[in-house]
Amino acid sequence: MLAGNGTLSTPYRVNFTEDPLAKSLIFLNKALLQKKLPSFFENLNSLLDKVCFYKFNRQTMKDLSDVIEWIELGNKTLF
């Protein structure tokens, strides 16, 4: 589990600069991940900012699907 730092307006955010697990991911492949991991987490946070369970059901499912697709793409390309 990654540590979050959400607020009332954006409850789903990943605090990748302070989280020990996110920081330790860099050591899997330091040359590649030191450059690419921060942008991956920034894009993940921007997708998580769109998630709201007060939207219509289909739109919420689409937003969650986008988050899952981004994580799967990151797993395939980064790790």
Contacts in CASP RR format, 6 or more apart in sequence:
PFRMAT RR
TARGET T0000
AUTHOR 0000-0000-0000
METHOD contacts of the structure
MODEL  1
MLAGNGTLSTPYRVNFTEDPLAKSLIFLNKALLQKKLPSFFENLNSLLDK
VCFYKFNRQTMKDLSDVIEWIELGNKTLF
1 21 0 8 1.000
2 14 0 8 1.000
2 15 0 8 1.000
2 16 0 8 1.000
2 19 0 8 1.000
2 21 0 8 1.000
2 22 0 8 1.000
3 14 0 8 1.000
3 15 0 8 1.000
3 18 0 8 1.000
3 19 0 8 1.000
3 21 0 8 1.000
3 22 0 8 1.000
4 13 0 8 1.000
4 14 0 8 1.000
4 15 0 8 1.000
4 19 0 8 1.000
5 13 0 8 1.000
5 14 0 8 1.000
5 15 0 8 1.000
5 18 0 8 1.000
6 12 0 8 1.000
6 13 0 8 1.000
7 13 0 8 1.000
10 48 0 8 1.000
10 49 0 8 1.000
12 48 0 8 1.000
12 49 0 8 1.000
12 51 0 8 1.000
13 45 0 8 1.000
13 48 0 8 1.000
13 49 0 8 1.000
14 22 0 8 1.000
14 41 0 8 1.000
14 44 0 8 1.000
14 45 0 8 1.000
14 48 0 8 1.000
15 22 0 8 1.000
16 22 0 8 1.000
16 23 0 8 1.000
16 37 0 8 1.000
16 38 0 8 1.000
16 41 0 8 1.000
17 23 0 8 1.000
22 37 0 8 1.000
22 41 0 8 1.000
25 33 0 8 1.000
25 37 0 8 1.000
26 33 0 8 1.000
26 34 0 8 1.000
26 37 0 8 1.000
28 79 0 8 1.000
29 78 0 8 1.000
32 78 0 8 1.000
33 78 0 8 1.000
36 78 0 8 1.000
37 78 0 8 1.000
40 74 0 8 1.000
40 78 0 8 1.000
43 70 0 8 1.000
44 67 0 8 1.000
44 70 0 8 1.000
44 71 0 8 1.000
47 63 0 8 1.000
47 66 0 8 1.000
47 67 0 8 1.000
47 70 0 8 1.000
48 67 0 8 1.000
50 63 0 8 1.000
50 66 0 8 1.000
51 60 0 8 1.000
51 63 0 8 1.000
51 64 0 8 1.000
51 67 0 8 1.000
52 60 0 8 1.000
52 63 0 8 1.000
53 60 0 8 1.000
55 63 0 8 1.000
END
